[in-house]
Amino acid sequence: MITHYATRIFNVGAAVKHIWTEGKPEERNKRSTERRRVALPARLTWKDARGATRFATVVTRNVSQFGVYVEAPSPVSIPLYRLVQFQLERDVREGEEIPTALQQGRVLSAVYRVSPPSSSEPQGLALRLMVDPRQPAAVPNPARATA
């Protein structure tokens, strides 16, 4: 519903139309896959600017087929767009809420958002899993007996 319509003339002579609406814009989930809340221990591995291998223990807060959000109990220095290896701890990889790519072990990921720590919240990192989005989720092969 449009509640107000105005036109302003700026000193450059161009008219600019402003439209105000009542209430919040329609909120909708733009994600291509469902995001699931979890609380699972995991590990990040990356190389710093000098090429030294770094590790961090994190807590996975939510997962989807193409991304994860983790919280680091102590601040880590990982810049945006850094490639990292993400790995859930071995004893928590099973379960319906865990995407297939994460059940296999290490997954190459890119850091695309870093939330700084605050007095009430730990540092957060949003990771994009480097998996082919065109591939359907693979179903793990059941154990087969071999002769």
C-alpha positions in Angstrom: 0.0 0.0 0.0 1.5 3.4 -1.0 0.9 6.0 1.6 2.9 9.0 0.3 4.2 10.1 -3.1 6.5 13.1 -3.6 8.7 14.6 -6.2 11.7 16.7 -5.3 13.7 19.0 -7.6 17.4 19.2 -6.8 19.7 22.0 -8.0 20.8 19.9 -11.0 17.3 20.2 -12.3 16.4 16.5 -12.3 13.2 15.2 -10.8 13.5 12.3 -8.3 10.5 10.4 -7.2 10.3 9.1 -3.7 7.8 6.4 -2.7 7.2 5.5 0.9 5.3 2.4 2.0 3.8 1.5 5.2 5.2 -1.4 7.2 8.2 -3.6 6.4 8.9 -4.9 3.0 7.8 -8.5 2.4 10.3 -10.7 4.1 11.0 -14.0 2.3 13.7 -16.6 2.4 15.9 -16.2 -0.7 18.0 -19.3 0.1 18.0 -22.1 -2.4 18.2 -24.8 0.4 16.9 -25.1 3.9 19.1 -23.9 6.7 19.1 -26.1 9.9 20.0 -25.0 13.4 22.7 -27.2 15.0 25.3 -26.9 17.7 28.2 -29.1 16.6 31.9 -29.0 17.2 34.1 -28.4 14.1 37.5 -27.4 13.0 38.8 -24.8 10.6 42.2 -25.0 8.9 43.7 -22.3 6.8 47.0 -20.7 5.8 47.8 -17.2 7.0 49.4 -14.4 5.1 52.9 -15.9 5.7 51.9 -19.3 4.6 51.8 -20.9 8.1 49.0 -23.4 8.7 46.5 -22.2 11.3 43.8 -24.1 13.2 40.7 -23.1 15.1 38.1 -25.0 17.0 34.6 -23.6 16.3 31.0 -24.4 17.1 28.7 -24.8 14.0 25.4 -23.0 14.6 23.6 -23.7 11.3 24.1 -25.6 8.2 22.7 -25.9 4.7 23.6 -27.7 1.5 25.9 -24.9 0.5 26.9 -23.0 3.6 27.6 -23.0 7.3 27.7 -20.4 10.1 30.2 -21.0 12.8 31.1 -19.2 16.1 34.7 -19.0 17.4 35.0 -19.0 21.2 38.2 -17.0 20.9 38.7 -14.5 18.1 40.5 -15.8 14.9 42.2 -13.7 12.3 40.7 -14.9 9.0 40.1 -12.3 6.3 37.1 -12.2 4.0 37.3 -14.5 1.0 40.1 -16.7 2.5 39.8 -20.3 1.6 39.5 -22.6 4.6 39.0 -26.3 5.2 35.9 -26.9 7.3 35.5 -30.2 9.1 32.9 -31.4 11.6 34.3 -33.5 14.4 34.2 -37.2 13.5 31.7 -38.3 16.2 29.0 -35.8 15.1 29.0 -36.3 11.3 26.1 -38.7 11.2 22.6 -37.4 11.2 19.7 -36.3 9.0 20.4 -32.7 9.6 23.9 -32.9 8.3 24.4 -32.3 4.5 26.1 -35.1 2.7 29.1 -33.0 1.8 29.8 -32.4 5.5 29.5 -36.1 6.4 32.5 -37.0 4.2 35.1 -35.0 6.1 37.0 -31.8 5.0 35.2 -29.4 2.7 36.9 -26.5 1.0 35.0 -23.3 1.9 35.3 -19.6 1.5 34.8 -17.0 4.2 32.1 -14.6 3.0 31.1 -12.8 6.2 32.9 -12.1 9.4 31.0 -10.8 12.5 33.3 -9.3 15.1 33.1 -10.5 18.7 31.2 -8.4 21.2 30.7 -8.5 24.9 27.6 -10.8 24.5 28.4 -12.6 21.2 31.4 -14.6 20.0 33.0 -14.0 16.6 31.0 -15.5 13.8 32.1 -16.7 10.4 29.8 -17.5 7.4 31.3 -20.0 5.1 30.3 -20.9 1.5 30.9 -24.6 0.9 32.8 -25.1 -2.4 30.5 -27.8 -3.8 28.9 -27.8 -7.2 25.4 -26.4 -6.8 24.2 -28.1 -9.9 24.9 -31.5 -8.5 22.0 -33.0 -6.5 22.9 -34.1 -2.9 24.6 -37.4 -3.1 23.1 -40.2 -1.1 25.9 -42.0 0.9 26.5 -45.6 -0.2 25.5 -48.2 2.3 28.3 -50.4 3.5 28.8 -53.3 1.1 30.3 -56.7 1.8 33.3 -57.6 -0.3 34.7 -61.0 -1.0 
